Amino acid sequence: MAYEVKSPILGFEDTKEVEFQEIDLLFSSMKDTHNEQISFTLVNPFLLREYDFEISDEIKELLCINDDSKISVYNTLLIQKPLEKSLINFLAPIIVNHDTKQVAQIILDPKKYPDYGMTETIESYKER
């Protein structure tokens, strides 16, 4: 099922439509429906750490999010070998509104969220 990208994904501004596939509870993939060469590995941050941030009113309006919306939050993962060395970007979450089939990536202010990094390894969360 295709989702419309309402706010550009950093570095992939031409990606306008994506599909999601859950791999397991932690990992999912997001693929550009118009360019099979572009895909992203995503992680469910809530399975790794305490993760909380504010979604701006602008993004809520853009994605038509209300109190009853079914939304998901993902973080991009840069795959490394071994997998435990893969890097998670907690400062640029991807917000998905499943009701409207819309997606946006937001950029969090590192000053407001100093505990979130752009290159945190999976292994740093193994024992949590």
C-alpha positions as CSV (number, residue, x, y, z in Angstrom):
1,M,0.0,0.0,0.0
2,A,1.5,3.4,-1.0
3,Y,2.0,6.3,1.3
4,E,2.4,9.9,0.1
5,V,5.5,11.7,1.3
6,K,4.3,15.1,2.4
7,S,7.6,16.4,3.7
8,P,10.9,15.5,2.1
9,I,13.1,12.8,3.4
10,L,16.6,14.2,3.9
11,G,18.8,13.5,0.9
12,F,15.9,11.9,-1.0
13,E,13.8,14.9,-1.9
14,D,12.5,13.3,-5.1
15,T,10.9,10.4,-3.2
16,K,7.2,11.2,-3.3
17,E,5.6,7.8,-2.6
18,V,6.7,4.9,-0.4
19,E,5.6,1.5,0.8
20,F,6.3,0.0,4.2
21,Q,7.1,-3.6,5.0
22,E,7.4,-4.8,8.6
23,I,10.4,-7.2,8.9
24,D,9.8,-7.9,12.6
25,L,8.9,-5.9,15.7
26,L,12.1,-3.9,15.6
27,F,12.9,-3.6,11.9
28,S,10.9,-2.4,8.9
29,S,11.7,-1.2,5.4
30,M,10.5,1.8,3.4
31,K,10.8,1.7,-0.3
32,D,10.4,4.4,-3.0
33,T,7.5,3.1,-5.2
34,H,8.9,4.9,-8.3
35,N,12.6,4.0,-7.9
36,E,13.5,0.5,-6.8
37,Q,17.1,1.5,-6.1
38,I,15.9,3.6,-3.1
39,S,15.0,1.9,0.1
40,F,15.5,2.6,3.8
41,T,15.8,0.3,6.8
42,L,13.9,1.6,9.7
43,V,13.7,0.8,13.4
44,N,11.0,1.1,16.0
45,P,12.7,3.4,18.5
46,F,10.3,2.5,21.3
47,L,11.7,-1.0,21.5
48,L,15.2,0.4,22.1
49,R,14.8,3.3,24.4
50,E,12.6,5.9,26.0
51,Y,11.8,8.2,23.1
52,D,9.5,11.1,23.3
53,F,9.3,14.3,21.3
54,E,6.7,16.9,20.3
55,I,5.2,16.8,16.8
56,S,4.6,20.4,15.7
57,D,1.2,21.7,14.8
58,E,2.5,22.3,11.3
59,I,3.3,18.6,10.9
60,K,0.0,17.5,12.5
61,E,-1.8,19.6,10.0
62,L,0.3,18.4,7.1
63,L,-0.4,14.8,8.0
64,C,-3.9,15.4,9.2
65,I,-3.1,14.0,12.6
66,N,-5.7,14.2,15.3
67,D,-6.1,12.5,18.7
68,D,-7.6,9.4,17.1
69,S,-5.1,9.0,14.3
70,K,-3.2,5.8,14.0
71,I,0.4,6.9,13.7
72,S,3.8,5.1,13.8
73,V,7.2,6.6,14.4
74,Y,10.4,5.2,12.8
75,N,14.1,6.1,12.8
76,T,16.4,5.4,9.8
77,L,19.1,2.9,10.2
78,L,22.4,2.9,8.4
79,I,23.3,-0.7,8.1
80,Q,26.9,-1.7,9.1
81,K,28.7,-5.1,9.5
82,P,28.2,-6.5,12.0
83,L,24.6,-5.4,12.4
84,E,25.2,-4.3,16.0
85,K,27.4,-1.4,14.6
86,S,24.5,-0.1,12.5
87,L,23.7,3.6,13.1
88,I,20.4,5.0,14.2
89,N,19.3,8.6,13.6
90,F,17.1,9.6,16.5
91,L,17.1,13.3,15.5
92,A,15.1,12.8,12.3
93,P,12.1,10.6,12.9
94,I,9.7,9.5,10.2
95,I,6.1,10.0,11.2
96,V,3.5,7.9,9.5
97,N,-0.3,8.5,9.6
98,H,-1.8,5.2,8.6
99,D,-5.3,6.6,8.4
100,T,-4.4,9.1,5.6
101,K,-1.5,7.1,4.2
102,Q,0.9,10.0,4.6
103,V,4.5,10.3,5.7
104,A,6.8,13.1,6.8
105,Q,10.3,13.3,8.2
106,I,10.9,15.9,10.9
107,I,14.1,17.2,12.3
108,L,14.4,17.6,16.0
109,D,16.4,20.4,17.6
110,P,19.4,18.8,19.2
111,K,19.4,21.6,21.9
112,K,15.9,20.6,22.9
113,Y,16.6,16.9,22.7
114,P,20.3,16.5,23.8
115,D,19.9,12.8,24.6
116,Y,19.1,12.0,20.9
117,G,22.0,11.5,18.5
118,M,22.3,11.1,14.7
119,T,24.7,8.1,14.9
120,E,23.8,5.9,17.8
121,T,24.7,2.2,17.4
122,I,22.2,-0.6,18.0
123,E,24.7,-2.3,20.3
124,S,24.5,0.6,22.7
125,Y,20.9,-0.5,23.4
126,K,21.4,-4.3,23.6
127,E,21.3,-4.6,27.3
128,R,18.4,-2.3,27.9
